[in-house]
Amino acid sequence: MTAEEAVQQAEAEGLTLLRSEVSSAGFKGVYCIGGKNCTKPYEAQVRRGGKLVYLGHFATAEEAALARARTPEGTAAAA
């Protein structure tokens, strides 16, 4: 999924991709962990019940932000 497709999908689902000035990837709960040769350098995670929950690796920061926005924690944070 491209960055543009992820943004369009979020809009279609009524989800908000939360921006962050702290995260290196520019989205809350999304981190750039790969190098130049990494095909899926973005990781998404949420904190659930005090524990960190890994959501996966993604090709774009927007795709990772979409995965996070689909979680109950992501939905609550956007409200």
N, C-alpha and C positions, 0 to 999 in steps of 0.2 A: 504494500500500500504506500502510495506517495504521500508526502506531507499535505499536499492540496486535497487529496482524497480523504485523508484522515480528518481534516478541518471540515470538509463538506459532510462527512458522515456524522461528525459531532453535531453539526447544525441540524441535520436531518433527524437525529435522535433527541434534539433539544438539550444537549449536554454542553457544559462549559469547560474549555481547556484552560485550567488555571495557570496564569503566568507567575513566574517567580524570578526575582532579581538575585536570589541566593544560589539557585541551582545553575550549574554550568550549562545545562541544556535549555534553560529558559522556562521550564514548566515545573510546577510543584510536584515533588515525588518522582521526577525523571532525572536521570544522571547519565552523563556520557562516560562510558567505561572502556570503550574500545579505542584502538589505534586506527590509523589510516586504512589498514587492510582488513579491518573487522567489518563483516557484512551486516551485523546487527549491533551497533555500538551503544544503543540507548537502553537503559534498564529502568523499569517502572516498579515502584513499591508503595505500599501504604502501611500505616501503623494500625493494627487491629488488636484490641484488648491488651495494649501495651507491648505487643510483639510486632516485629517487622515482617510483613508478608510480601514476598517477591512475586511480581506479576509477569515477568518475562523480559526477554530481550527483543528489541524492535529496530527496524531499519531507519526510522526517523523519530525525532523527538515528538512530533505531533502524533504519530501512531502510538507511542508509549503513553503520551498524555491522554489519548482517547481511552486506552485500556484502563488507566487510573480513573478517568471520569466515569466509567461504567460501573465502578465499584460503589457500594453503599457509602463508603467514606468520601469518595470523590463527589458523589451527588450531594451529600450533606455539606461538604465544604463550599460548594458552589451556591448553596441556598442562602 
